[in-house]
Amino acid sequence: MDTIRYMTLVLLIFIYVVFTTKADHANFENDEVWQKRAKEANTAARLAYQPNPMSVTDNLNNRVHRSVDGSNNTRRDLKNNIFGACMATNPIDQCWRCQKNWDKNRKKLADCVLGFGRKTTGGKAGKIYVVTDPSDNDLVNPKKGTLRHALIQSEPLWIIFAHDMSIRLAEELIMTSNKTIDGRGAQVHIANGAGLTLQYISNVIIHNIRVHDIKKGNGGLIRDSLNHYGQRTQSDGDGISIFGSTNIWIDHVSMSKCDDGLIDIVEASTAITISNSHFAQHNEVMLFGASDSYKKDQIMQITLAFNHFGKGLKQRMPRVRYGFVHVVNNLYTRWEMYAIGGSHGPTILSQGNDFTAPNNPFAKEVTKRDYATESVWKNWVWKSEGDVMRNGAFFKQSGNPRHKFASDSMIKPKPGKFASRLAKFSGPLKCIKNKEC
């Protein structure tokens, strides 16, 4: 009798595993929903790829020059914005911050992104959804009014928060496309639980929230859309994990102390901008491209602009495999090991950044190449232009010295001495209704 019961129990466990292992992003061969999403994401990445990346970098640099110097009759507006009640110091912020009616015109934000994520509109085409409940108690049938409920909806949504709240996610929150998370008007923390997962989706804005103390998840049954849920394996503990996704904009967030990376961008994700954000107290900050063998990451194009890499950071700001990364007008106030690293031939264009090296005499170099001899990495195109080097910092360039990214008309960056000003308001803003943000 005991043998029969034992065999019955084993059979029941086997049936459970077979019929619930659906949505694991590491193993979804038998799940038609995830297969379809992967195929759609691959098509979206090809469409989002910019064959002339310098047209994007030039546009951003031109907008920075105009915002700082004033041109095309914007000098008077610039003066008012910087020295008036509103201190917007870069072109993204100047697009929306200095308007007292920002709360009634929240979706103006979607017109302001620059860089490779420039076509991101998030939930602009949808309704406003107000998160009223910080709980996360049901992963398969989320309660209405929670962030998880909002982010699994099929239609575009602009998601705001009714009041200050700290949200502890029981497991990773798997988002759907065409969403904006807009934390303005409240202090919103995603903390002490799992992080946000953007897998095979597109068109997402994450704005003005705090993500910190993110832990590894245990996995389990998790709903990933209105019409699908499945078994997930353990999540890594990334703050924000971007997996096979396109047209993503992360702006005015603060991130620290996650079990794995703060932001991981992998599996041919592209058309991404990370701007106006503050990073601190972490080891491996950003990983762009997770596998040496995954050459599809060559399509990856990412902009890092006006961010502050602050205290307690060790490495990977970012670390890149394959792809093209424009690192422009960021403020780096020390690192412990290195700032920008990579392997397998990524193209890195560093322009107008302000790098302050640590006091450690063996960690002065901004750059680090992995898994390649100099005879190999000397051909990787890593260029520094207009960067400021402090406390002995130095950027080891590589690639053909005569290499030109574009024509001789390539727009120069605003020099690194302006980076601290351009990144002055990195991290979440304190936005109050009827006042300039």
Summary of the structure (lengths in Angstrom):
residues: 437
radius of gyration: 22.1
end to end distance: 71.3
largest distance: 88.5
contacts: 1568
relative contact order: 0.13
helix: 22%
strand: 29%
